[in-house]
Amino acid sequence: MSKIDWTPKALKQLVKLPIAIQDSINDAVDAMAIEWPASRNVKSMVNRSDYRLRVGRYRVLFIVLPDGEIRVFRINEVKKRDDRTY
């Protein structure tokens, strides 16, 4: 069982995006939570403790909190990929 915890900053960034992209990101996050840790389009960030999920030109930055059997994913940011994303 997984729980997805969106930070206020990430929700604010998400609602500024077009509805179609919001739906794609929500679907990708839900699929990632179900398939974890064998999720596609997920990579560990170099020299950091968080991960990134690639959804088209957008990146969802998140961490996995150690809660035993229940996996808690805290979504930190949703950003469009460019040279300033990371």
Backbone as numpy.savetxt, mean C-alpha at the origin, in Angstrom:
# Nx Ny Nz CAx CAy CAz Cx Cy Cz
-6.16 -13.93 8.53 -7.01 -12.75 8.53 -6.12 -11.51 8.53
-6.47 -10.53 7.72 -5.68 -9.31 7.59 -6.54 -8.09 7.89
-5.90 -7.08 8.42 -6.56 -5.81 8.67 -5.74 -4.74 7.97
-6.43 -3.83 7.30 -5.76 -2.74 6.60 -6.08 -1.45 7.32
-5.05 -0.77 7.77 -5.18 0.48 8.53 -4.60 1.61 7.69
-5.47 2.49 7.20 -5.04 3.63 6.39 -4.75 4.80 7.32
-3.60 5.43 7.17 -3.31 6.64 7.95 -4.12 7.79 7.35
-4.39 8.82 8.14 -5.12 9.98 7.60 -4.44 10.60 6.39
-3.11 10.64 6.40 -2.36 11.19 5.27 -2.61 10.38 4.00
-2.58 9.04 4.12 -2.79 8.18 2.96 -4.22 8.32 2.43
-5.20 8.39 3.32 -6.59 8.57 2.88 -6.78 9.90 2.16
-6.14 10.93 2.65 -6.23 12.25 2.03 -5.63 12.21 0.62
-4.49 11.52 0.47 -3.86 11.39 -0.83 -4.73 10.56 -1.77
-5.37 9.51 -1.23 -6.20 8.62 -2.04 -7.43 9.33 -2.58
-8.12 10.10 -1.76 -9.37 10.73 -2.21 -9.13 11.85 -3.22
-7.91 12.34 -3.34 -7.60 13.36 -4.34 -7.45 12.76 -5.74
-7.35 11.44 -5.83 -7.16 10.77 -7.11 -8.50 10.53 -7.79
-8.49 10.34 -9.13 -9.73 10.00 -9.83 -10.34 8.69 -9.29
-11.66 8.57 -9.37 -12.38 7.43 -8.82 -11.86 6.10 -9.39
-11.58 6.05 -10.69 -11.11 4.80 -11.30 -9.78 4.36 -10.70
-8.89 5.31 -10.44 -7.60 4.98 -9.84 -7.78 4.59 -8.38
-8.68 5.25 -7.67 -8.97 4.86 -6.29 -9.44 3.42 -6.22
-10.34 3.05 -7.14 -10.85 1.68 -7.17 -9.72 0.68 -7.45
-8.84 1.02 -8.39 -7.71 0.14 -8.72 -6.79 -0.04 -7.52
-6.52 1.03 -6.81 -5.64 0.96 -5.65 -6.29 0.14 -4.54
-7.58 0.38 -4.28 -8.28 -0.40 -3.25 -8.30 -1.88 -3.59
-8.56 -2.23 -4.86 -8.56 -3.63 -5.28 -7.17 -4.25 -5.11
-6.13 -3.51 -5.48 -4.76 -4.02 -5.36 -4.37 -4.22 -3.90
-4.76 -3.29 -3.03 -4.44 -3.42 -1.60 -5.16 -4.63 -1.00
-6.44 -4.81 -1.36 -7.19 -5.98 -0.86 -6.57 -7.28 -1.33
-6.18 -7.35 -2.61 -5.55 -8.55 -3.14 -4.20 -8.80 -2.48
-3.44 -7.74 -2.24 -2.14 -7.88 -1.58 -2.31 -8.44 -0.18
-3.32 -7.99 0.54 -3.54 -8.46 1.91 -3.91 -9.93 1.94
-4.65 -10.39 0.93 -5.05 -11.79 0.87 -3.87 -12.68 0.50
-3.04 -12.23 -0.44 -1.94 -13.05 -0.97 -0.64 -12.92 -0.18
-0.58 -12.06 0.80 0.66 -11.80 1.53 1.24 -13.07 2.11
2.49 -13.37 2.03 3.63 -12.60 1.55 4.01 -12.87 0.10
3.20 -13.65 -0.61 3.51 -13.97 -2.01 2.85 -12.98 -2.97
2.65 -11.77 -2.54 1.97 -10.76 -3.34 2.82 -10.33 -4.52
2.15 -10.11 -5.64 2.83 -9.58 -6.81 2.92 -8.07 -6.69
3.87 -7.48 -7.34 4.06 -6.03 -7.38 4.39 -5.42 -6.02
4.90 -6.22 -5.09 5.31 -5.72 -3.78 6.81 -5.94 -3.64
7.50 -4.89 -3.21 8.93 -5.00 -2.96 9.26 -4.34 -1.64
10.28 -4.86 -1.01 10.79 -4.26 0.22 11.64 -3.05 -0.17
11.49 -1.97 0.58 12.26 -0.76 0.30 13.69 -0.95 0.81
14.65 -0.43 0.07 16.05 -0.56 0.42 16.38 0.37 1.59
17.05 -0.17 2.59 17.46 0.57 3.79 16.29 1.17 4.56
15.11 0.57 4.43 13.93 1.02 5.16 13.16 -0.22 5.62
12.25 -0.04 6.55 11.50 -1.19 7.07 10.12 -1.32 6.44
9.85 -0.53 5.41 8.52 -0.61 4.80 8.58 -1.24 3.41
7.41 -1.40 2.81 7.25 -2.02 1.50 6.53 -1.05 0.59
6.56 -1.37 -0.71 5.79 -0.59 -1.66 5.03 -1.55 -2.57
3.80 -1.16 -2.87 2.94 -1.89 -3.78 2.79 -1.03 -5.03
3.07 -1.61 -6.18 2.98 -0.87 -7.44 1.59 -1.09 -8.04
0.92 0.02 -8.34 -0.39 -0.02 -9.00 -0.31 0.97 -10.15
0.08 0.47 -11.32 0.25 1.36 -12.47 1.35 2.38 -12.19
1.03 3.67 -12.33 2.01 4.73 -12.07 2.00 5.18 -10.62
1.22 4.51 -9.78 1.11 4.89 -8.38 1.78 3.87 -7.48
2.24 4.35 -6.33 2.89 3.49 -5.35 2.18 3.65 -4.02
1.93 2.52 -3.37 1.33 2.50 -2.04 2.42 2.06 -1.08
2.82 2.94 -0.18 3.87 2.64 0.79 3.21 2.17 2.07
3.68 1.01 2.59 3.04 0.43 3.76 4.03 -0.33 4.61
3.62 -0.62 5.84 4.40 -1.48 6.74 3.49 -2.60 7.21
4.10 -3.69 7.64 3.37 -4.82 8.20 3.70 -4.87 9.68
2.69 -4.69 10.50 2.89 -4.70 11.95 2.86 -6.14 12.47
3.74 -6.50 13.39 3.78 -7.86 13.93 2.68 -8.08 14.98
1.56 -8.64 14.56 0.45 -8.91 15.47 0.11 -10.40 15.50
1.10 -11.25 15.48 0.84 -12.69 15.54 0.18 -13.19 14.28
-0.93 -13.91 14.42 -1.64 -14.48 13.28 -2.32 -13.42 12.43
-2.80 -12.37 13.06 -3.48 -11.32 12.30 -2.44 -10.37 11.74
-2.46 -10.21 10.43 -1.53 -9.29 9.78 -2.19 -7.92 9.68
-1.50 -6.92 10.17 -2.01 -5.55 10.08 -1.12 -4.79 9.11
-1.73 -4.28 8.07 -1.02 -3.49 7.08 -1.38 -2.04 7.32
-0.39 -1.21 7.62 -0.64 0.22 7.80 -0.19 0.94 6.54
-1.16 1.48 5.81 -0.87 2.21 4.58 -0.44 3.62 4.95
0.78 3.98 4.58 1.35 5.27 4.95 1.16 6.35 3.90
1.33 6.00 2.63 1.26 7.02 1.58 0.78 6.40 0.28
0.16 7.23 -0.56 -0.21 6.87 -1.93 0.33 8.00 -2.79
1.28 7.67 -3.66 1.93 8.71 -4.45 2.07 8.28 -5.90
2.04 9.27 -6.80 2.32 9.01 -8.20 3.83 8.85 -8.37
4.24 7.89 -9.14 5.66 7.60 -9.31 6.30 8.67 -10.18
7.32 9.32 -9.62 8.18 10.23 -10.35 9.54 10.24 -9.69
10.39 11.17 -10.05 11.74 11.17 -9.49 11.79 11.60 -8.03
10.68 12.09 -7.46 10.64 12.51 -6.06 9.81 11.60 -5.17
9.34 10.45 -5.66 8.43 9.60 -4.92 9.08 9.05 -3.66
10.27 8.52 -3.73 10.90 7.92 -2.56 11.86 8.91 -2.00
